[in-house]
């Protein structure tokens, strides 16, 4: 069943639907397009290119599969700094709401997480990249066996 957005979109397409009428030099309506027009590539009146058909991806989704980049320590550290910043802000906010705030313990926890996050993110990236590589090799093996 189409969603509300899909129904509105299809209704809009039907509202703006128009019929192309071919007229010859004498003013008669033609059933088919003239030969010179039929052989010419399709052009849009608003200057945009016609949309290419989306390729069917695995799982029936229309979006392409995301290719994970190779793991790097620089990217892991950069991402972990963002998360550590959010964590520090959260810990300090929670400590400020406590009856006996202990900002020292919040800072110690933040430092521990700052040391652990880059390592954990690097290994997570490495695992994802290796799984992707294994899937590619598995797909290559399947294609080779199908060709035989």
N, C-alpha and C positions, 0 to 999 in steps of 0.2 A: 504494500500500500504506500503510495507516495506521501511524502511529508507535506505540510502546509506550504512550505517554501517552494517545493517542487511543483505543487498544483498551481500556485500563483505564477510561477515562471512559465508553465505550459499554457496557462490562460493568456498571459501576456503575448506569448508567441502567436497564439491563434488570433488575438485581437489585431496584431500588426501584420498578419499574413496578407500577402498580395499575390496576384497572379500576373505572370509575365505574358504579355500579348505581343505576338509577332505580326507586323504589318508589312506587306510587300509594297513595291513602288506604286501600284495602282490603288492602294488603300484597302486591300482585302486582308481579312484576318487569316493567319496561317496556323495549321495544326502543330507543325514542328518548326524548330528554329532554322533559319537559312543556313546554308552550308558554311559560309564564311564565319558566321557567329558560332556555329556548333564546333568548329575546329579550333577556335580561339580559346585560350585558357580562361578559367573563371575569374572575373574581377568583381570586386565589391565597389559599391557606389560611394562608400564613405572612406575609401582608401586603405582599408585594412586587408590583410591577407586572409584567405579562408583558413579555418582551423583544421589542423591535422587530426586524424582520428587517434584517440588515445589507445596505446597498446594495452592489452589485457595483462595485468601482472599476476603474480601468484596470489592465491587467496581471493581472487576476484576483485581486488581493489584496483582503482584506476590510478593510484599514485605510484611513482617509481620507488624502488627499494632504496633505502638510505645506505650509502657506502661509508662505513666507519673509517676515519683516518687512522694512520699508524699511531701507536701510543707515543707520547712525548712527555718528558718531565716538565717542560716549560708550560704546556697546556694544563697539566694536572695541577701545578702550583698556582697558576692563574685562576683556575676554577675554584680551587680550595680556598684561596684568599677571599673570594666572593662569599662562599659559604661560611667561612670563619667570621667574616664581618657581620653577617646576618646572625650567626650564633652568639657573638659577643653582645650585639645589641639586644637580643632576646634574653640572654642571661642577666645582663645589667638591668633590664626592665623588670624581670622577675624578682631580682634581688631588691630593687627599689620598692616593690610592693610588699615585701616581707616585713614582719615586725622588727626583727633584728637583722638588718642587711649586712652581709659579709661580702663586700666587693672583691676581696682578695681571693676567695674560693672561686668566684666567677672568672677571674682573670686566670687562675691556675687551670681551670677546666678548659678555658678558651685556648691556652697555650698547648695543652695536651691534644686537643682536637686539631690545632694548627699543625702539629707535628704528624698526626695520623692521617689527616685528610689527603694530602698529596700522594702518599704511598697507596692508600686504598683506591683513590681515583685512577692512579696509574695502572694498578693491577686490574681494575675493572675495565679500563680502556683496552688493555692488552688482551684480556679474556674475550671481549667483544670482537676485537680485530682478528684474533685467532679463530674464533667461531666462523666469522665471515670468510676467512681464507679457506677453512675446511669445507664450508658450503660450496665455494667456488670450485675447489678440487673435486668435490663429490659430483657437482654438475658437469664438469669436464669428463669425468669417468663415465657418467651416464650417457653423454653425447657420443663418446667413443664407442660404447657398446651398442648403441642404437644404429650407428653408421655401419657396423659390420653385418 
